[in-house]
Amino acid sequence: MRRFEGKTAIITGGARGQGRSHALRLAKEGANVAILDIADQIDTVVYPMSTPEDLAKTEQELKELGAEVLAIQCDVRDQAAVEAAVAATEERFGGIDIVLANAGIMASYGERKHDIQAWHDSVATMLNGVYYLLRAVTPGLIERGRGGAICITGSTSSFRGVAYKTEMLNPGQMGYGAAKHGILALMRNFAMVLGKHGVRVNTVIPAGVRTKMIDNEFFGADLSDDAPGGWMANVMDHGPVEPEEITNAVTWLCSDEARFVTGQTLAVDMGTLLV
Ligand SMILES: NC(=O)c1ccc[n+]([C@@H]2O[C@H](COP(=O)([O-])OP(=O)(O)OC[C@H]3O[C@@H](n4cnc5c(N)ncnc54)[C@H](O)[C@@H]3O)[C@@H](O)[C@H]2O)c1
C-alpha cells in the first residue's frame, strides 16, 4: 500500500532541489502534487535560482510517475499569489492533505549580501512566505475535517548563530537566521491550534544538502579560511547529503507512521547541532 494514495500535497520550492525530491517521493507513494516555485531570479541571490524549464521538467517527471500535477509559478513573497495557488490546488484536487513549506534562498553570500534588500528577500521568502502558506491552507484543512500534515523546512540555523565576525552580521546572513528561527514560532502556534483538527505541524532541520543552493561556484569562494576550528562541523564527519535523505524524514513526518508527532523538529544534520 502506497503511503499517500489519494492524498494531495502542495510544495513550495518544488521545481528543484529538496522540494523536487519531496514531490517525486510523494508522487511515487500515490499523491497528487502541486508544485509552486518562483522559477525566476531574486536579485540579491548570487547563484542561479530555478527556471521555468526546471519547473516544467519536474512537472513532466511527476506526470511520468502517474501523478496528477499542478505546476504553478508563484513567488511566496506575494501573499495574494500564495492564496491563489492554494485555491487553485484545492479546486483542482478537492482539498489539500500535505503542505511542505520548503522554498528558500541563501542571500548570505555574494556581493549583494550587504544590501538591506537581502534581509527583506530572505525574511519575505522563508518567514513571510511560510506564514502566507500556512494561513492560506488552514481554513480548508479545518473545514474538510480529514486531518493533514504540514512540514516546514528549517535549518540548523533555526537553533544557532553562525556568525563569528562582524562582516557576517550582513543582511543576507541575518535574514536567513532570523527567518529560520522564526518558523519555529509558526510551527508551535499552528501545531497547538490545528492538533484538535487532526492536523500536525512539524519542521525538518537539514544541515548541508547537495543542492544548487550550496553546490555552486560562488558558495565555497565566499567562505573565508579564518573560521574557528570546528565551525559547521558535525559528529559524523560527513559532507552535504543528498536531498533524498531529507525526503526520508519529511515523508515519515507526513505519514500515518508519525500520526502522533506534532510540534517537533527533526534534525537530519549528522549531529551538527551536537557540536
Ligand atoms: N541546501 C542546503 O544545504 C540547506 C541546508 C539547510 C536548509 N536548507 C533549506 O532547504 C530548503 C530547500 O532548499 P534547497 O536546498 O532545495 O535549494 P534550491 O535552491 O535547490 O531550491 C530552492 C527552491 O526554492 C525556490 N524559491 C526560492 N525563493 C522562492 C520564492 N520567493 N518563491 C517561490 N519559490 C522560491 C527556488 O526557485 C528553488 O527552486 C530551503 O528552505 C533552504 O533554506 C537547505
The ligand as an SDF file (V2000), in Angstrom:
LIG
                    3D

 44 48  0  0  0  0  0  0  0  0999 V2000
   20.9580   23.0740    0.7320 N   0  0  0  0  0  0  0  0  0  0  0  0
   21.2730   23.1760    1.9980 C   0  0  0  0  0  0  0  0  0  0  0  0
   22.4330   22.9470    2.3880 O   0  0  0  0  0  0  0  0  0  0  0  0
   20.2160   23.5360    3.0200 C   0  0  0  0  0  0  0  0  0  0  0  0
   20.5200   23.3860    4.3770 C   0  0  0  0  0  0  0  0  0  0  0  0
   19.5310   23.6860    5.3250 C   0  0  0  0  0  0  0  0  0  0  0  0
   18.2940   24.1280    4.9300 C   0  0  0  0  0  0  0  0  0  0  0  0
   18.0310   24.2860    3.5770 N   0  0  0  0  0  0  0  0  0  0  0  0
   16.6880   24.7520    3.1980 C   0  0  0  0  0  0  0  0  0  0  0  0
   16.1020   23.8090    2.3370 O   0  0  0  0  0  0  0  0  0  0  0  0
   15.0930   24.4410    1.5390 C   0  0  0  0  0  0  0  0  0  0  0  0
   15.2120   23.9910    0.0950 C   0  0  0  0  0  0  0  0  0  0  0  0
   16.4310   24.4780   -0.4660 O   0  0  0  0  0  0  0  0  0  0  0  0
   17.3090   23.6080   -1.4940 P   0  0  0  0  0  0  0  0  0  0  0  0
   18.4920   23.1370   -0.7580 O   0  0  0  0  0  0  0  0  0  0  0  0
   16.4480   22.6170   -2.1730 O   0  0  0  0  0  0  0  0  0  0  0  0
   17.7910   24.7650   -2.5200 O   0  0  0  0  0  0  0  0  0  0  0  0
   17.4110   25.0600   -4.0430 P   0  0  0  0  0  0  0  0  0  0  0  0
   17.9390   26.4240   -4.3250 O   0  0  0  0  0  0  0  0  0  0  0  0
   17.8480   23.9640   -4.9360 O   0  0  0  0  0  0  0  0  0  0  0  0
   15.8100   25.0560   -4.0480 O   0  0  0  0  0  0  0  0  0  0  0  0
   15.0540   26.0950   -3.5060 C   0  0  0  0  0  0  0  0  0  0  0  0
   13.8480   26.3140   -4.4050 C   0  0  0  0  0  0  0  0  0  0  0  0
   13.0370   27.3540   -3.8190 O   0  0  0  0  0  0  0  0  0  0  0  0
   12.6390   28.2400   -4.8470 C   0  0  0  0  0  0  0  0  0  0  0  0
   12.3540   29.5660   -4.2890 N   0  0  0  0  0  0  0  0  0  0  0  0
   13.2370   30.4330   -3.7350 C   0  0  0  0  0  0  0  0  0  0  0  0
   12.6330   31.5710   -3.4070 N   0  0  0  0  0  0  0  0  0  0  0  0
   11.3350   31.4440   -3.7340 C   0  0  0  0  0  0  0  0  0  0  0  0
   10.2070   32.2790   -3.6300 C   0  0  0  0  0  0  0  0  0  0  0  0
   10.3150   33.5240   -3.1340 N   0  0  0  0  0  0  0  0  0  0  0  0
    9.0250   31.8050   -4.0500 N   0  0  0  0  0  0  0  0  0  0  0  0
    8.9010   30.5590   -4.5690 C   0  0  0  0  0  0  0  0  0  0  0  0
    9.9510   29.7250   -4.7220 N   0  0  0  0  0  0  0  0  0  0  0  0
   11.1470   30.1650   -4.2990 C   0  0  0  0  0  0  0  0  0  0  0  0
   13.8290   28.2500   -5.7870 C   0  0  0  0  0  0  0  0  0  0  0  0
   13.4760   28.7460   -7.0680 O   0  0  0  0  0  0  0  0  0  0  0  0
   14.2480   26.8000   -5.7930 C   0  0  0  0  0  0  0  0  0  0  0  0
   13.5900   26.0580   -6.7950 O   0  0  0  0  0  0  0  0  0  0  0  0
   15.2670   25.9300    1.7770 C   0  0  0  0  0  0  0  0  0  0  0  0
   14.2840   26.4000    2.6880 O   0  0  0  0  0  0  0  0  0  0  0  0
   16.6500   26.0350    2.4110 C   0  0  0  0  0  0  0  0  0  0  0  0
   16.8050   27.1770    3.2250 O   0  0  0  0  0  0  0  0  0  0  0  0
   18.9570   23.9950    2.6360 C   0  0  0  0  0  0  0  0  0  0  0  0
  1  2  1  0
  2  3  2  0
  2  4  1  0
  4  5  1  0
  4 44  2  0
  5  6  2  0
  6  7  1  0
  7  8  2  0
  8  9  1  0
  8 44  1  0
  9 10  1  0
  9 42  1  0
 10 11  1  0
 11 12  1  0
 11 40  1  0
 12 13  1  0
 13 14  1  0
 14 15  2  0
 14 16  1  0
 14 17  1  0
 17 18  1  0
 18 19  2  0
 18 20  1  0
 18 21  1  0
 21 22  1  0
 22 23  1  0
 23 24  1  0
 23 38  1  0
 24 25  1  0
 25 26  1  0
 25 36  1  0
 26 27  1  0
 26 35  1  0
 27 28  2  0
 28 29  1  0
 29 30  1  0
 29 35  2  0
 30 31  1  0
 30 32  2  0
 32 33  1  0
 33 34  2  0
 34 35  1  0
 36 37  1  0
 36 38  1  0
 38 39  1  0
 40 41  1  0
 40 42  1  0
 42 43  1  0
M  CHG  2   8   1  16  -1
M  END
$$$$
